[in-house]
Structure formats: structure tokens, C-alpha cells
Amino acid sequence: MVKFDFDDLSLERLRKRRGSKWAKYGPDVLPSWVAEMDFALAPSVHRALQEAIELGDCGYAHEGEIRQSFARFAKRKFDWGVNSEALVLMPDVMSGVAEVLRAFTSAGEGVVINPPVYPPFYTAIRSAERRIVTVPLQDAADGWQLDLQRLEAAFEQGARAYLLCNPHNPTGRVFSRAELEAVARLALHFNVLVISDEVHGPLVMPEKSHVPYVSTSDAQRSLAFTIISTSKGWNIPALKCAVLVPSSDVVGRQAAQRFPHDMIDRVSQLGIVASVAAFAEDGLQWLDQLVAYLDGNRQRLGALLAAELPGVGYHIPDAGYLAWLDCRALGLGSNPADEFLDRGRVALYSGSDFGPEGEGYVRLNFGTSFDLVQEAIRRMKVTVSRR
Ligand SMILES: Cc1ncc(COP(=O)(O)O)c(C=O)c1O
């Protein structure tokens, strides 16, 4: 089997990238903020894109094999049988969230989220003119926990929808089948729409399993959608192609009637080409090795923090490449990301952007070589010593 080398990254080459991660700050800053990895593309994705470029295949999108290719991936990766005919293509996960909110809820209705949570969840709900209802995750000794009692209370008090983030960004928590079944029971009982953002699902670590929300039996009897894409797992958010899976064929038909009919024209042809390659066997072999590398990084990061910055709190994430770091004991104030940038020249995502529950926290990205993770921690340590 081909072995991919995730350690082999050149800072000089990364600094030539023109996307927001590398272009936002000057050359003295190490960017570790936005959820984007530094690795080279999966070779099979690279080849598929190169072939498309050589053919000048950059026109309007055609679905091609994406439905069947996603269905095969879902079965192989999550043991999840999906009806390929019921899938809806969207340009990206967040536009899928916005379309579902618009199609299935009304202005002013409450939408539950679990802060600290991915900042665009707030903007998506506000721009749809829905009301944000918060049920914060609880920081327990063994990791971040969903508060099912408060969730039930929010549903009982009339929230109309629940925007679930599973795996959860920024905490990296993966919800178990039992937790998701409990959510689905409540949602069915209170007639709440569930939109499950599973963009980090392909990056679940070996000791856990990703359970697609709409694969649970009560979800299938209610109104729900799972939205997923290749943008995080294969690191191609530029390419704009996401898949929305309705909880049943009936829900799928309602969605098809209510969504704008030109959706396919908003999806990128290159995104379809790249996603088909990502979902195929070669793409999955690369993904498995990527997850093994990230698994190493999340563990080594724990040891590094314990040795270099013992005041920082860190629950090892169950998925992905984001570390949610509690910096409240470092004495850097309510927005430590500003201090890390000013004094240490390392750009981290500010915890307060994830909601007031994130004050005093930062989000670090370890989707890079471990050398660069070490460099980020070195810069954080410099910040603390210059206090
Ligand atoms: C939870 C979550 N949802 C959605 C996105 C963005 O996905 P997309 O670019 O497909 O909208 C991200 C990106 O970091 C994310 O972490």
C-alpha cells in the first residue's frame, strides 16, 4: 500500500498559498486559526483535478457519479445505507444549513445550538431571522457533554429547530449512538427539525465511530437532515460541493419542492470531480492514513502542553484536528488570542467568537506537521513568558 508522508511540509511553500489561512497575516506570524489543514492534497484528488484542468473541464456542474459515489462511501465508511436518489447537492455545508432553515422554519422561531460552537452557526441563524436558543455543552472531567435535560427544556419551551454539530467544533466531541438516539426521541416527541452538520464526520478517530444522525430510527420518523462534505476530511473547502441527506424520502421530496431549483448551478464542477475521487477507494486509503497521523498529533500535543504549558486545559478531541484550549489560568485576560498574536506571533482562533462560553479559550489547529505544532506551542510559551 502507498504510504503518505504527512511530516513533509515546507513552510516556505505553505507561505505561497493565497487562501485566507496563509494570506491573512504577515510572514512573521504562524497561522493556526481557520479550520484548514496544511497537507498536500490526496494524490487521487490531485490527479482528478489535474485531469479536469487539462481538459478545461471548468464549466457548469453536472452531477455525474456523485450520488452513487457518496452512497458507496457512506456504506463503506459509516455502514450507512442511503438512498442515492434522495440526496441533494449544495455548494457547501453552511448554505445547506441556511436553505433548510429557510425552507422548514419561519422568521422568529427558535433554533437551538450548543455553544461554544462554530461561529457561522450564529450568523446563519441571524441572517435567516431566526432566534438563537443556547444549550451550552458541559465541561465534565471526562470531556464535553451534551446536556439532554436542558435540550429537552428548550424543545418544550417551543424551539422549532436544533442545529447539531457532530463531531462538535471546537471541542472535537463525537456524540454516541445512545446520545443521538436520545436527541432523536426528543425531537420526534416535540416535533423539532434537526439539522446535523457532520462535516468533520470523516475525521473521527479510531476509538470512536461516527453515527450519522439521520441513520437513527427516530430521526427517520421525523424531520431531519444530515449535511456532510469533503471540505474538511480532504481539505478542499475551496471547491464547493456538499451533500444533504434527508431523514426519509418524504422529507427529501418536500425539500426538493421547497429548495431553490437552481441549486446544482451553484455547486462547483471541480468540487464534484474532487469529491468523487475523495469518496473512492484511493481517497479513503489516504483518509485513513491522515486520521492515523492526526491521532498521533492530538496525543503528542497533550504531552507537549503538559510539559510546556501545564496551565492550559485540553480534552483530547474525538475527531478532527482542532484543539480547544482553556487558557484562563495563564493570566492573559478574556481574549488570549490577541496576546498570542501580539507577543508570540501565532494566530489562533479566539474562543469568544464561539460564544461567551469561549471567553479565555483559544482554538489551535493541529492539522499540520508535528514540527509546526511544536512551533505554535513554542510561540504560545514565549507569549506567556513575556507577560
Ligand atoms: C462545523 C463546521 N461546519 C461547517 C464548516 C464549513 O463547511 P463549508 O465550507 O462546507 O460550509 C466548518 C468549517 O470549519 C465547520 O467546522
The ligand as an SDF file (V2000), in Angstrom:
LIG
                    3D

 16 16  0  0  0  0  0  0  0  0999 V2000
  -18.7900   22.5620   11.9320 C   0  0  0  0  0  0  0  0  0  0  0  0
  -18.5000   23.1640   10.6110 C   0  0  0  0  0  0  0  0  0  0  0  0
  -19.4740   23.3200    9.7140 N   0  0  0  0  0  0  0  0  0  0  0  0
  -19.2500   23.8560    8.5070 C   0  0  0  0  0  0  0  0  0  0  0  0
  -17.9940   24.2740    8.1450 C   0  0  0  0  0  0  0  0  0  0  0  0
  -17.7950   24.8840    6.8180 C   0  0  0  0  0  0  0  0  0  0  0  0
  -18.1430   23.9840    5.8400 O   0  0  0  0  0  0  0  0  0  0  0  0
  -18.4670   24.5470    4.4130 P   0  0  0  0  0  0  0  0  0  0  0  0
  -17.2330   25.2490    3.9500 O   0  0  0  0  0  0  0  0  0  0  0  0
  -18.7600   23.3110    3.6210 O   0  0  0  0  0  0  0  0  0  0  0  0
  -19.6520   25.4570    4.5600 O   0  0  0  0  0  0  0  0  0  0  0  0
  -16.9380   24.1520    9.0430 C   0  0  0  0  0  0  0  0  0  0  0  0
  -15.6150   24.6430    8.7040 C   0  0  0  0  0  0  0  0  0  0  0  0
  -14.7520   24.7650    9.5190 O   0  0  0  0  0  0  0  0  0  0  0  0
  -17.1930   23.5760   10.3010 C   0  0  0  0  0  0  0  0  0  0  0  0
  -16.2170   23.4080   11.1940 O   0  0  0  0  0  0  0  0  0  0  0  0
  1  2  1  0
  2  3  1  0
  2 15  2  0
  3  4  2  0
  4  5  1  0
  5  6  1  0
  5 12  2  0
  6  7  1  0
  7  8  1  0
  8  9  2  0
  8 10  1  0
  8 11  1  0
 12 13  1  0
 12 15  1  0
 13 14  2  0
 15 16  1  0
M  END
$$$$
